[in-house]
């Protein structure tokens, strides 16, 4: 079983990709820069979470060997790496 570690640090997402889900277009992170390294994602899932008036998007992404949980804060326009597997 993979070990999940909590990170909770802001990261830079230089590239997104888009999917056409019927009438809706959804965006997902394609690449992430964290601690001087670049990670390219192959696939992922997207969830919408409401915290009071705030809408936060949560992404469970994989690069094929590790899993990452990211969140995008719409009001602050910031990305956070919540946790990852080792």
Phi and psi in radians as a Rosetta constraint file:
Dihedral C 1 N 2 CA 2 C 2 CIRCULARHARMONIC -1.248 0.35
Dihedral N 2 CA 2 C 2 N 3 CIRCULARHARMONIC 2.505 0.35
Dihedral C 2 N 3 CA 3 C 3 CIRCULARHARMONIC -1.596 0.35
Dihedral N 3 CA 3 C 3 N 4 CIRCULARHARMONIC 2.258 0.35
Dihedral C 3 N 4 CA 4 C 4 CIRCULARHARMONIC -1.703 0.35
Dihedral N 4 CA 4 C 4 N 5 CIRCULARHARMONIC 2.272 0.35
Dihedral C 4 N 5 CA 5 C 5 CIRCULARHARMONIC -2.031 0.35
Dihedral N 5 CA 5 C 5 N 6 CIRCULARHARMONIC 2.481 0.35
Dihedral C 5 N 6 CA 6 C 6 CIRCULARHARMONIC -1.432 0.35
Dihedral N 6 CA 6 C 6 N 7 CIRCULARHARMONIC 2.302 0.35
Dihedral C 6 N 7 CA 7 C 7 CIRCULARHARMONIC -1.963 0.35
Dihedral N 7 CA 7 C 7 N 8 CIRCULARHARMONIC -1.003 0.35
Dihedral C 7 N 8 CA 8 C 8 CIRCULARHARMONIC 0.906 0.35
Dihedral N 8 CA 8 C 8 N 9 CIRCULARHARMONIC 0.887 0.35
Dihedral C 8 N 9 CA 9 C 9 CIRCULARHARMONIC -2.212 0.35
Dihedral N 9 CA 9 C 9 N 10 CIRCULARHARMONIC 2.562 0.35
Dihedral C 9 N 10 CA 10 C 10 CIRCULARHARMONIC -1.208 0.35
Dihedral N 10 CA 10 C 10 N 11 CIRCULARHARMONIC 2.423 0.35
Dihedral C 10 N 11 CA 11 C 11 CIRCULARHARMONIC -2.258 0.35
Dihedral N 11 CA 11 C 11 N 12 CIRCULARHARMONIC 2.890 0.35
Dihedral C 11 N 12 CA 12 C 12 CIRCULARHARMONIC -1.818 0.35
Dihedral N 12 CA 12 C 12 N 13 CIRCULARHARMONIC 2.251 0.35
Dihedral C 12 N 13 CA 13 C 13 CIRCULARHARMONIC -1.951 0.35
Dihedral N 13 CA 13 C 13 N 14 CIRCULARHARMONIC 1.727 0.35
Dihedral C 13 N 14 CA 14 C 14 CIRCULARHARMONIC -1.418 0.35
Dihedral N 14 CA 14 C 14 N 15 CIRCULARHARMONIC -0.220 0.35
Dihedral C 14 N 15 CA 15 C 15 CIRCULARHARMONIC -2.586 0.35
Dihedral N 15 CA 15 C 15 N 16 CIRCULARHARMONIC 2.400 0.35
Dihedral C 15 N 16 CA 16 C 16 CIRCULARHARMONIC -2.038 0.35
Dihedral N 16 CA 16 C 16 N 17 CIRCULARHARMONIC 2.810 0.35
Dihedral C 16 N 17 CA 17 C 17 CIRCULARHARMONIC -2.253 0.35
Dihedral N 17 CA 17 C 17 N 18 CIRCULARHARMONIC 2.806 0.35
Dihedral C 17 N 18 CA 18 C 18 CIRCULARHARMONIC -2.183 0.35
Dihedral N 18 CA 18 C 18 N 19 CIRCULARHARMONIC 2.531 0.35
Dihedral C 18 N 19 CA 19 C 19 CIRCULARHARMONIC -2.141 0.35
Dihedral N 19 CA 19 C 19 N 20 CIRCULARHARMONIC 2.622 0.35
Dihedral C 19 N 20 CA 20 C 20 CIRCULARHARMONIC -1.847 0.35
Dihedral N 20 CA 20 C 20 N 21 CIRCULARHARMONIC 1.795 0.35
Dihedral C 20 N 21 CA 21 C 21 CIRCULARHARMONIC -1.830 0.35
Dihedral N 21 CA 21 C 21 N 22 CIRCULARHARMONIC 1.426 0.35
Dihedral C 21 N 22 CA 22 C 22 CIRCULARHARMONIC 1.166 0.35
Dihedral N 22 CA 22 C 22 N 23 CIRCULARHARMONIC -2.197 0.35
Dihedral C 22 N 23 CA 23 C 23 CIRCULARHARMONIC -1.411 0.35
Dihedral N 23 CA 23 C 23 N 24 CIRCULARHARMONIC -0.096 0.35
Dihedral C 23 N 24 CA 24 C 24 CIRCULARHARMONIC -1.886 0.35
Dihedral N 24 CA 24 C 24 N 25 CIRCULARHARMONIC 2.411 0.35
Dihedral C 24 N 25 CA 25 C 25 CIRCULARHARMONIC -1.808 0.35
Dihedral N 25 CA 25 C 25 N 26 CIRCULARHARMONIC 2.231 0.35
Dihedral C 25 N 26 CA 26 C 26 CIRCULARHARMONIC -1.997 0.35
Dihedral N 26 CA 26 C 26 N 27 CIRCULARHARMONIC 2.520 0.35
Dihedral C 26 N 27 CA 27 C 27 CIRCULARHARMONIC -1.909 0.35
Dihedral N 27 CA 27 C 27 N 28 CIRCULARHARMONIC 2.567 0.35
Dihedral C 27 N 28 CA 28 C 28 CIRCULARHARMONIC -2.389 0.35
Dihedral N 28 CA 28 C 28 N 29 CIRCULARHARMONIC 2.623 0.35
Dihedral C 28 N 29 CA 29 C 29 CIRCULARHARMONIC -1.219 0.35
Dihedral N 29 CA 29 C 29 N 30 CIRCULARHARMONIC 2.343 0.35
Dihedral C 29 N 30 CA 30 C 30 CIRCULARHARMONIC -1.676 0.35
Dihedral N 30 CA 30 C 30 N 31 CIRCULARHARMONIC -0.740 0.35
Dihedral C 30 N 31 CA 31 C 31 CIRCULARHARMONIC -2.338 0.35
Dihedral N 31 CA 31 C 31 N 32 CIRCULARHARMONIC 2.665 0.35
Dihedral C 31 N 32 CA 32 C 32 CIRCULARHARMONIC -2.375 0.35
Dihedral N 32 CA 32 C 32 N 33 CIRCULARHARMONIC 2.437 0.35
Dihedral C 32 N 33 CA 33 C 33 CIRCULARHARMONIC -1.937 0.35
Dihedral N 33 CA 33 C 33 N 34 CIRCULARHARMONIC 2.163 0.35
Dihedral C 33 N 34 CA 34 C 34 CIRCULARHARMONIC -2.549 0.35
Dihedral N 34 CA 34 C 34 N 35 CIRCULARHARMONIC 2.166 0.35
Dihedral C 34 N 35 CA 35 C 35 CIRCULARHARMONIC 0.882 0.35
Dihedral N 35 CA 35 C 35 N 36 CIRCULARHARMONIC 0.804 0.35
Dihedral C 35 N 36 CA 36 C 36 CIRCULARHARMONIC 1.382 0.35
Dihedral N 36 CA 36 C 36 N 37 CIRCULARHARMONIC 0.034 0.35
Dihedral C 36 N 37 CA 37 C 37 CIRCULARHARMONIC -2.016 0.35
Dihedral N 37 CA 37 C 37 N 38 CIRCULARHARMONIC 2.704 0.35
Dihedral C 37 N 38 CA 38 C 38 CIRCULARHARMONIC -1.986 0.35
Dihedral N 38 CA 38 C 38 N 39 CIRCULARHARMONIC 2.360 0.35
Dihedral C 38 N 39 CA 39 C 39 CIRCULARHARMONIC -2.104 0.35
Dihedral N 39 CA 39 C 39 N 40 CIRCULARHARMONIC 2.326 0.35
Dihedral C 39 N 40 CA 40 C 40 CIRCULARHARMONIC -1.934 0.35
Dihedral N 40 CA 40 C 40 N 41 CIRCULARHARMONIC 2.187 0.35
Dihedral C 40 N 41 CA 41 C 41 CIRCULARHARMONIC -1.571 0.35
Dihedral N 41 CA 41 C 41 N 42 CIRCULARHARMONIC 2.511 0.35
Dihedral C 41 N 42 CA 42 C 42 CIRCULARHARMONIC -1.736 0.35
Dihedral N 42 CA 42 C 42 N 43 CIRCULARHARMONIC -0.594 0.35
Dihedral C 42 N 43 CA 43 C 43 CIRCULARHARMONIC -2.807 0.35
Dihedral N 43 CA 43 C 43 N 44 CIRCULARHARMONIC 2.865 0.35
Dihedral C 43 N 44 CA 44 C 44 CIRCULARHARMONIC -3.061 0.35
Dihedral N 44 CA 44 C 44 N 45 CIRCULARHARMONIC 3.005 0.35
Dihedral C 44 N 45 CA 45 C 45 CIRCULARHARMONIC -2.125 0.35
Dihedral N 45 CA 45 C 45 N 46 CIRCULARHARMONIC 2.657 0.35
Dihedral C 45 N 46 CA 46 C 46 CIRCULARHARMONIC -2.216 0.35
Dihedral N 46 CA 46 C 46 N 47 CIRCULARHARMONIC 2.366 0.35
Dihedral C 46 N 47 CA 47 C 47 CIRCULARHARMONIC -2.243 0.35
Dihedral N 47 CA 47 C 47 N 48 CIRCULARHARMONIC 2.593 0.35
Dihedral C 47 N 48 CA 48 C 48 CIRCULARHARMONIC -1.904 0.35
Dihedral N 48 CA 48 C 48 N 49 CIRCULARHARMONIC 2.274 0.35
Dihedral C 48 N 49 CA 49 C 49 CIRCULARHARMONIC -2.215 0.35
Dihedral N 49 CA 49 C 49 N 50 CIRCULARHARMONIC 2.309 0.35
Dihedral C 49 N 50 CA 50 C 50 CIRCULARHARMONIC -1.827 0.35
Dihedral N 50 CA 50 C 50 N 51 CIRCULARHARMONIC 2.198 0.35
Dihedral C 50 N 51 CA 51 C 51 CIRCULARHARMONIC -2.017 0.35
Dihedral N 51 CA 51 C 51 N 52 CIRCULARHARMONIC 1.691 0.35
Dihedral C 51 N 52 CA 52 C 52 CIRCULARHARMONIC 1.124 0.35
Dihedral N 52 CA 52 C 52 N 53 CIRCULARHARMONIC -2.092 0.35
Dihedral C 52 N 53 CA 53 C 53 CIRCULARHARMONIC -1.563 0.35
Dihedral N 53 CA 53 C 53 N 54 CIRCULARHARMONIC -0.148 0.35
Dihedral C 53 N 54 CA 54 C 54 CIRCULARHARMONIC -1.527 0.35
Dihedral N 54 CA 54 C 54 N 55 CIRCULARHARMONIC 2.394 0.35
Dihedral C 54 N 55 CA 55 C 55 CIRCULARHARMONIC -1.876 0.35
Dihedral N 55 CA 55 C 55 N 56 CIRCULARHARMONIC 2.112 0.35
Dihedral C 55 N 56 CA 56 C 56 CIRCULARHARMONIC -2.077 0.35
Dihedral N 56 CA 56 C 56 N 57 CIRCULARHARMONIC 2.327 0.35
Dihedral C 56 N 57 CA 57 C 57 CIRCULARHARMONIC -1.697 0.35
Dihedral N 57 CA 57 C 57 N 58 CIRCULARHARMONIC 2.275 0.35
Dihedral C 57 N 58 CA 58 C 58 CIRCULARHARMONIC -1.977 0.35
Dihedral N 58 CA 58 C 58 N 59 CIRCULARHARMONIC 2.336 0.35
Dihedral C 58 N 59 CA 59 C 59 CIRCULARHARMONIC -2.155 0.35
Dihedral N 59 CA 59 C 59 N 60 CIRCULARHARMONIC 2.219 0.35
Dihedral C 59 N 60 CA 60 C 60 CIRCULARHARMONIC -1.788 0.35
Dihedral N 60 CA 60 C 60 N 61 CIRCULARHARMONIC 1.893 0.35
Dihedral C 60 N 61 CA 61 C 61 CIRCULARHARMONIC -2.036 0.35
Dihedral N 61 CA 61 C 61 N 62 CIRCULARHARMONIC 2.768 0.35
Dihedral C 61 N 62 CA 62 C 62 CIRCULARHARMONIC -2.366 0.35
Dihedral N 62 CA 62 C 62 N 63 CIRCULARHARMONIC 2.555 0.35
Dihedral C 62 N 63 CA 63 C 63 CIRCULARHARMONIC -1.841 0.35
Dihedral N 63 CA 63 C 63 N 64 CIRCULARHARMONIC 0.176 0.35
Dihedral C 63 N 64 CA 64 C 64 CIRCULARHARMONIC 1.748 0.35
Dihedral N 64 CA 64 C 64 N 65 CIRCULARHARMONIC -0.393 0.35
Dihedral C 64 N 65 CA 65 C 65 CIRCULARHARMONIC -2.157 0.35
Dihedral N 65 CA 65 C 65 N 66 CIRCULARHARMONIC -0.492 0.35
Dihedral C 65 N 66 CA 66 C 66 CIRCULARHARMONIC -2.254 0.35
Dihedral N 66 CA 66 C 66 N 67 CIRCULARHARMONIC 2.760 0.35
Dihedral C 66 N 67 CA 67 C 67 CIRCULARHARMONIC -1.942 0.35
Dihedral N 67 CA 67 C 67 N 68 CIRCULARHARMONIC 2.563 0.35
Dihedral C 67 N 68 CA 68 C 68 CIRCULARHARMONIC -2.357 0.35
Dihedral N 68 CA 68 C 68 N 69 CIRCULARHARMONIC 2.449 0.35
Dihedral C 68 N 69 CA 69 C 69 CIRCULARHARMONIC -1.968 0.35
Dihedral N 69 CA 69 C 69 N 70 CIRCULARHARMONIC 2.129 0.35
Dihedral C 69 N 70 CA 70 C 70 CIRCULARHARMONIC -2.054 0.35
Dihedral N 70 CA 70 C 70 N 71 CIRCULARHARMONIC 2.694 0.35
Dihedral C 70 N 71 CA 71 C 71 CIRCULARHARMONIC -2.338 0.35
Dihedral N 71 CA 71 C 71 N 72 CIRCULARHARMONIC 2.494 0.35
Dihedral C 71 N 72 CA 72 C 72 CIRCULARHARMONIC -2.005 0.35
Dihedral N 72 CA 72 C 72 N 73 CIRCULARHARMONIC 2.128 0.35
Dihedral C 72 N 73 CA 73 C 73 CIRCULARHARMONIC -1.625 0.35
Dihedral N 73 CA 73 C 73 N 74 CIRCULARHARMONIC 1.908 0.35
Dihedral C 73 N 74 CA 74 C 74 CIRCULARHARMONIC -1.065 0.35
Dihedral N 74 CA 74 C 74 N 75 CIRCULARHARMONIC -0.711 0.35
Dihedral C 74 N 75 CA 75 C 75 CIRCULARHARMONIC -1.251 0.35
Dihedral N 75 CA 75 C 75 N 76 CIRCULARHARMONIC -0.608 0.35
Dihedral C 75 N 76 CA 76 C 76 CIRCULARHARMONIC -1.647 0.35
Dihedral N 76 CA 76 C 76 N 77 CIRCULARHARMONIC -0.206 0.35
Dihedral C 76 N 77 CA 77 C 77 CIRCULARHARMONIC 0.985 0.35
Dihedral N 77 CA 77 C 77 N 78 CIRCULARHARMONIC 0.785 0.35
Dihedral C 77 N 78 CA 78 C 78 CIRCULARHARMONIC -2.243 0.35
Dihedral N 78 CA 78 C 78 N 79 CIRCULARHARMONIC 2.631 0.35
Dihedral C 78 N 79 CA 79 C 79 CIRCULARHARMONIC -1.890 0.35
Dihedral N 79 CA 79 C 79 N 80 CIRCULARHARMONIC 2.422 0.35
Dihedral C 79 N 80 CA 80 C 80 CIRCULARHARMONIC -2.249 0.35
Dihedral N 80 CA 80 C 80 N 81 CIRCULARHARMONIC 2.285 0.35
Dihedral C 80 N 81 CA 81 C 81 CIRCULARHARMONIC -1.461 0.35
Dihedral N 81 CA 81 C 81 N 82 CIRCULARHARMONIC 1.893 0.35
Dihedral C 81 N 82 CA 82 C 82 CIRCULARHARMONIC -1.337 0.35
Dihedral N 82 CA 82 C 82 N 83 CIRCULARHARMONIC -0.934 0.35
Dihedral C 82 N 83 CA 83 C 83 CIRCULARHARMONIC -2.748 0.35
Dihedral N 83 CA 83 C 83 N 84 CIRCULARHARMONIC 3.007 0.35
Dihedral C 83 N 84 CA 84 C 84 CIRCULARHARMONIC -2.708 0.35
Dihedral N 84 CA 84 C 84 N 85 CIRCULARHARMONIC 2.780 0.35
Dihedral C 84 N 85 CA 85 C 85 CIRCULARHARMONIC -1.617 0.35
Dihedral N 85 CA 85 C 85 N 86 CIRCULARHARMONIC 2.666 0.35
